[in-house]
Amino acid sequence: MGSEYGTDAVDDAAGVAEFDVADSELGLRYQASFYAVKKASEWCTCSWTLRITRWSGQFIAGHEGGLTAHARVYSLENKLLAEHEEKKDAPTGTTEFFTLDLAPFLKENVALVKLELRDSSGKLMSDNFYWMGETSADYRKLNRLGEAQIKTMVRTAADGDEQRVKVVLENVGSTAAIELKLTLLAADGKTRVLPAYYSDNYVSLLPGEKKEIVVQYQKTAATGAVTIGLRGWNLGQRMVKVGTEK
């Protein structure tokens, strides 16, 4: 099973279409797993627990009342295969919302699973994204995905000695965008600006979805303009200048 923040299952599939998800920042490795742990540490979160014998999943959330759990299952061709929603009170601990049997969808395809958790007012509290195959070899099918079409808007704002870059990513195509990764670069498009801290990274977007990521760095870390590097599993490397829309 792959998730929004890791490609272990893909790597197991004979190393097909290698994708580097490791980077160094001041001696630390900010891998996709870092953001997975960050997601799992949310005070209220949703996750998918796999039952290997049935290839089904459980929707789990906790620490809040009046929650709505929503799950959607898509094919790689963006066809909606299944959808389910339930409302429950989850005052303490972990609450199991429902179970979906994914086995029928995994015989000939990899299933993309999107989870959302909303409070009683409809505000999104947490979301998660998974790709799931019946066998490790099935993850080769991810290579069938066409090139993602991502619209970007990048703006910057000063906050004392700190600079903030807000990046809005929007999937305007008909194909899911898997593991989109941002990298803050100097104006030359090659030199990394360090240290830089990202509110999120390695994100996946279904068609029509939008995500804002904030990148923070000290003004002394870069002289002049900065550039955002963007790449993904099915998106080639591209550069976006700060203050532009593309």
Secondary structure, 3 states (H helix, E strand, C coil): CEECCECHHHHHCCCCCCCCCCCEECCEECCHHHHHHHHHCCCCCCEEEEECCCCEEEEEECCEEEEEEEEEEECCCCCEEEEEEEEEEECCCCEEEEEEECHHHCCCCCEEEEEEEECCCCCEEEEEEEEECCCHHHHHHHHHCCCCCEEEEEEEEEECCEEEEEEEEEECCCCCEEEEEEEEEECCCCCECCCEEECCCCEEECCCCEEEEEEEEEHHHCCCCEEEEEEECCEEEEEEECCCEC
